[in-house]
Structures are given as structure tokens and as C-alpha cells.
Amino acid sequence: MVSFSHGGAGYRCAAAPGDSEPAMETLTLTIGEEYSGKRLDAALADILPRELPEVFAGTSRAQVQKLIAAGGVALDDELVPKSRTVKGGEEVEVELALWEELKVDRGAIQFSEDELAFDFPILYEDEWMLIGVKPAGIVVHPTPGMNEPTLVDLLRAKHFRLADTDDALKPGIVHRLDKGASGLLIVAKDTPTHFALQQLFRRREVAKFYLALTLGADISGHGEIRSYLDRNPKHRQLFRTAEEGRLAVSFFRVLESSHLLKLLLVRIITGRTHQIRVQLQSRGQFIVGDEDYSRGINRELMHFLQGERDRSYKRAWSEALPDEAKRRDLLAAIESCDGIFLHAWHLRFRHPHTGAEIALFAEPPLYFQRALDVMGWQLPQRDPRELIDVG
């Protein structure tokens, strides 16, 4: 271990055995007392460039926030949020290998027109916000180390005004929508509006309805799903229902059904990551195209549609789709989807500044509509609140 000291902070770098110079894999700092009362990200944005300029010269607070969000900073051996207030005297460990991956300012990456050749049709816009339709297969905002274009990159390239937020990688973003899902997304143009919209979501004053095309056995006509979600210990990017975790509440109604295929309307009360996908899986319903949560039934469907034989679900598929032409059409619809058959269909809320009611519907993507046409199904014409009344 090689130790250094400079100014109000002491630090040391871990050296690999046998190396003549520090390997610079982990940097350990002691926060000086003069930083007492400051946020962790603000303190490190000041300390790091001064203490180790050859590594951190020119580092911005936003870059430090990315490092903290990526799990590259531990305060007294604990991963903490960027907003944690320091007292002085704490020990901070910084993962330098991760810093090297993240130190390029993700927000400054310039993408070509071809890379940003996807649409975000805007259905509503005023001086405070805009609401558009995200296509499937597009990530909403960048994450540390990500090199693919996102919706935020598109909005920046088109010079939309986006609200500053606590997370520099999520300007204007109010709520989540999975990469594989399509549908309505709200973007705030200024910080007060961003805060006001987030408060509406926290108070559950935004009605959110989704359409899901699913595979699975019989399920009751409508109901509530209330469960706790936490990360899957074997696949940390995925989630599962559990006895403890974050409470998730959803309501559903079966709109159409044909043996193993169903069209569901889902209203979410909470907004947990992968909530609909995990909760439907817990009820034996698997979203078409969602390999992460499908337990193989999506592959069984594709095998059947491609004409393969002797599959366990063959009889059920044959009953649902006896016409070979319809099988080919459904196969084409599924293959043209860049994500999963989950669509944020309807939003309804009171404008945080004017009080006017905003109620928007986003037509499903063409591949989704094509699948419905194959099945002879239509979307309901009634107010979704009449179909799912949560009181």
C-alpha cells in the first residue's frame, strides 16, 4: 500500500503485488473537516482534481455523480447516494478502473443522423413540458459507460429545452419506460415543472394504462396484483416477486383471449422497474417478445409459428391459430418488433401549472396493431377508467 497526503485530505492507492508503481485500482481518501455539511458529490468534485490532478483534472460534478451512481464510490465501506451529506473524517474509496470507463462525458457524445434516425412523435407540448411516444428498442436516457443513442440524445440533437435534474444523465425525464416497451413519455422543460410532475407521480395522481399482449394459461377477467419486488440475486439486472422489497400495485383486465394468447389492459399504481413484466409473470402471463421473463414460452411460440413440430404447446397454439396464413402474419408482426409487446397507451393527469386535465392516447405501433388484426381483436372504445376502476 502506498500512502500520500496533501492539504485537507489524505489518500492512498492500492498497488498490485510486485509492481514498482501503484496500480491505481482503488483510491482511498479521508474527507477533510472543512467539507462538513457538504454533499458527497460536491465535496469529491472539489477534492479529486486537487488531490490527484493527473487522474481527475477537469472533473465536473456531473461526472462525479455518474461515478457514484455506477457504484464506484463507497463512504465508510457503504454505497451511498450522491446527495449524502459528509461530516468530515469519513473514508471514501474510489474505483479508478471504473472511473477510466466513465470519465468521458457521456452527455458530450455526438451521434450521427443515422444513429438518431428514430422518431419521437410529440402529442402534446407547451412551455413547460412535452409528451411524446417512445418507440420500442430505444433507451430513455444514457447510463454510465453506455455508447448507444438514447431518447435524451435525440431531444438534445433537436435542441429541445430539458429540465436540469439531480442526475445529469436524465435531463427532463420524469418517469421510466423500459427499453423494450413503447408508448407515452412525459419530459419536463424546466426544473420547477420537473419537480411538480414528480410530485404528481408520487401522490399517484397520474393515471397510467398499458396494453400487453401475453402468452399464458387462463387468468381471471380482472383483478389486482399486489406484491413486493426486489432484484434477482442470480441476474442483478432483473427483478422478482419476494416477501420483502418495494411494494408494487397493479390492476388488470383481460380485453381479449384466445387459448394461450391474451390482450390485457394494465393500470399501474406504483412505478417500479419492470413492474408489469414481473407481476404478470407471477400470474402466469408472459409478454410476447420478453425473453427475460418468459420462461421459454416465447421460444415455444416462435418455434410453432416457424413450422417446427413436436413442441409442448403445439396443440394450444394450433387451437389459437388454426389458419397457417394467420400464423405467418403473426410471425411477421413479432419479428418486426424491436422490443416487447408492452405499450404505454393512455395517460391522464392535471397540468401542474394550469390545472387543466391532460388525457392522451398513443396508438400502438404497427407491429402491435398487426398482431391484433391477425387475432381479429380491437381496442376498447370506452374510457379505460371504466374498465379498471381503482376507486
N, C-alpha and C positions, 0 to 999 in steps of 0.2 A: 504494500500500500504506500503510495506517495502522497504526502500532505503538503498543502500550500496555505498561506494566509495572506490576506490583503484587505485593508480597510476594515469595514464593519462586519465582514462575513468571512468565515473560514471554510475551506473546501478541500476535498481530496478526490483523487481519481483512482479507480481500480486498475491495476496493471496485471496483464496476463503473465503467468509464471514463465520465467526465462526471458522476458522482454527487457531490453535495456531502457525503453521509454514506456510511459504509461499507455495502456491500451485504450484509455479514454472511453471505456464502455459505460461506466456509471460515474456520474459526478455527484459528490455529496457535499452539500452546503449547510452551514449553520446560519440561520436568519439573524441579522443584527437587530439589537433592541430598537434602533431608530426606525424600524419598519413596523413597529407595534401599531395595530389598528388599521393597517393597510390590507387590501385584498391580496390573496396569494398571487394572482396573475399580474397585478400591478407591481408588487414587490419584485417578482422574478424578472419582469421586463426591465426593471432598473438594475438589478443585481447582476444578471447573467452577462450582458455586454461589457460591464465594467470589470467583472472578476475574471472573465475568460474571453477577451476580445477576439482571439484567434479562431474561436468557435462560434461566438454569439454576436459578433459585430453587426450592427444594423438590425438586430432582432426587434420586432414590433410586439406590442401587447397581444395583437390578434394571433400572431404565430405562437406565442406562449400559451394562449388559450387552446389552440389546436393540440399542442403537445399535452396539456393537462387532460383534454377531452379524450385523447388517444390512450390515456393510461401511462404516460411517460413521466409523471411526476408523483412522488409519494411524500407526504408530510408526516414525519414521525411514523414511518412504516405503514401509512394508511393512504389509500387513494381517496382524494377529496375533490370537491368541485372547485372550479376556478374562482368562485366568489367567497371561498373560505377566508375569514379574517385571521391574520397571523398575529402572534403576541410578541414574537422575538425570542430567540433561543431555540426554536424548533429546528430539527434536522430535516433537510429536504434532499431526496435522491432524484437525480435527473438521468433518464436513459438516453445516452448520447447516440447510440445506434439508431434509435427511433427518431431522434432529432434530425439526424442526417437525412432520413427518408422524408421528413416533413418540412424541412427548413425552406424549401421552395414555396413561395407564397402561392397557395392554390388558387386564390382569387385572381391572381395576375395571369394565369394561363390563358392564352389566346387560342380559340378553336376556329377552324376554318368554316366557311359557309356550308360545306358538305357535311361536316361533323355536327353542325347545328341545324341540319335540314329536317327538322320535325316541327309539327305545329302545336300551338297552344291557343286554340280558339278562345277569344275573350267574349264571354256572355254578358258581363256587367263591368262597368268601370266608372268611377267618379274621382274626385280629387284626393280621396282618402284610401281607396282600395281598388283592386280588380279581382274578378273571379273568372277563371278560365277552366278549360278541360284538358287535363294532363293525359297524354297517350300512354298506353301500356309500354313497359320496357324502358322507360326513362326515369332516372333517379331525380327526386325533387331538388336536393341540394348536395353539394360536394361534401365529402368526409376526408379527414387527413389521409394523404397518400393516394387519393383517387385521381385517376387521369382521364376518365371518361367524361364527356359533356353531360351537364345536368340542366334541369329546367331553369335554375338560377343563372347558369351561364347564358342561356338563351335570352332571358329577360335583360341581363346586363348588356348583351350584344345589341339588343334592340333599344337600349338606353331608357328602359323603364326606371322610374324612381322607386327605390326599395328601402323600406324602413331599416334603420340601424337596430341591431339586436345585441343581446349579451353574447351571442355566438356569431362570430364574424363570418362563418360559413353558411349561415341561414338568414341572410337579409330578407326581411319581409315575410318570411314563412311563418304561418300561424298554426298550422296543424299538419299531421302526417298523412301520407298516402303511399302505400307500398310501391316499389318499383314496378312490380308486375301488374298492379291494378291501374285502371283508368278512371277518369271522371273529374268531378268538380273540386277545385282547389282555390282557397282564398289567399290572396297576397296583399299585405299591407304596404302602403307607400310611405308612411311616416311612423315614428316611434310611438306617439300617443295612440294612434289608431291600432298599431300592433298590440299594445298593452290592453286596449279596450276590447279588442276581438278575443284575445286570450282569456280575458275575464269572462266573456260570454261563454266560451267553451268550458271554463272551469265551473261556472254556475249551471252548466248543462242547459243553456238557453239557445243552443243551435241544434235544430233537428236534422239528423244526417241519415239518409236512406241509401242502401246499396242494393244492387242486383247481383245475384250469384247463380251461375249455372253449376249444378253439383251432380256428383255421382254418389250413389249410396242406396241402402235399403230404405224401407218405409220410415217416415218420420211424421209425427202428428201435424195437423194442419197449421197450427200456430203455437207459439209458446215463448217463454223467457229462458235465457241461458245466463246463469249467474255463477261465476267460478273465479278462482284465483289463478293468475298466470305468473310463471317465472321462467327463467332461462333453462333450456335443456342442457344438463351438465355434460352430455356427450357431444352436443352440437351447439356451441355457445351463441351462434348467430340465429338460432331458432328458439321457439318458446313452447311451453307445455302447460296443461292444467295441473294444479298442485293443491295441496292442503293449505299452503301459505303462499303469499306473494302479493301481487297487486290485484285488487278486485276489478273484474271486468263484467259488464252487464250489457246484454244484447237481447233484442226481441226479433222474432222471425215469423214469416207467414209463407206457406207453400202456395205459390201462384199457379204453377203448372206441374204436372207429374206424368211420367210415362215409364213405369217399371223403375229402372235404376237411374234414370235421368230426371232432374227436377230444376225448376226455376224458383228461386227463393227471393223474397224481399226481406232485407235485414235492416233494422234500425239499431244503431249503437248509441248507448247512453254514455259510456266511458269511451276513451280513445286510446286503448293500449296497443302497443306494437303487435302486429299480426293477430289482433283480437278476433276478427271474424273467421280467419282461416283456422285458428286453433280451436275456437269454440264450436264451429261446425264439425271439425274433425272429431271432437269429443262426443258429438251426437251421430256419428257415423255418416257424415256428409263431407265429401271431398270435392273441392273446387276444381273444375275442369282446367287442366294445364298446370296445376300446382303440384309439382313433383316433391316439393319439400314436405308437404303434409298429406300426401295422398296414399301412403302405404301400398303403392304399386298398382292401385286400381286404375290410375290414368294410363299406365302402360298396357294394362289389360284391354282398355277401351281402344287404344291405338292399334294394338295387335288385331283386334276384331275388325276395325274399320279398314285395315290394310289387307284383310282377307286371310289372315292366319287362322289355323284351326286348333281344336282341342284345347281351348282356353277355359278356365274355370267359370268365367262369367258368360260364356258363349250363348247359352240358352236365354239368359236375361237380356243380353244385347239384342239377340235375334227377335225377341218379343217387342222390345222397344223400337227397333229399326228393322222391320221385315223387308223393306224396299232397298235393294242394293244401290239404286241411284241416290237415295237419301243418305246412305252410308258414305258414298263418295263425296257428296256435298258437305256433310258434317265433317269429314276428314279434311276437306279443303278449308273449311272455316277454322278448324282448330289449328291447322298448320300455318295459317296466315296470322295467327295471334302471336304477338311478341312477348306476351306475359301470361296472365291468368284471366279466367272469366269472372272477374270481380270488378264491378263498375260503380263508382260513387255517382248515383243517379239524381238525387234531389237534396237540396239544402234549403233551409228556411230559418230566418232569424230577423231580429230587429236591428236596423242600422244603428251602430253605437253613437253616432253623432246626430242624425236626423230623426231617429225613432221610426222611420218608415219600414214596413215589412218587406224583406227581400225573399223571394221564393223563386228558385231556379231549378230547371230540369236540364240534364245533359243527355241527349240521345246516346244509346250505347254505340260503340264502334261498329263498323260494318261487319267485321267477323262475328261479333256477338249477335247482331241483328240477323245475320245469315244463318247462324245456328238456330235461332228462334224460328226463322222461316222454315227451316228443314223440319222442325218438330211441329209446325203449324200453331205455334204459340204467339200470343200478343201481350203487350204490356198493358197493365191496368189503366183505365181512364179515370178512375176515382182518385180523390185526394189520398196520398199514402197514409196520412194520419188517421183516416177512417179504417184503413186496413190493419194498421198497427197502432192501437191506442194505448199509450203508457200511462194515462191518467194525469 
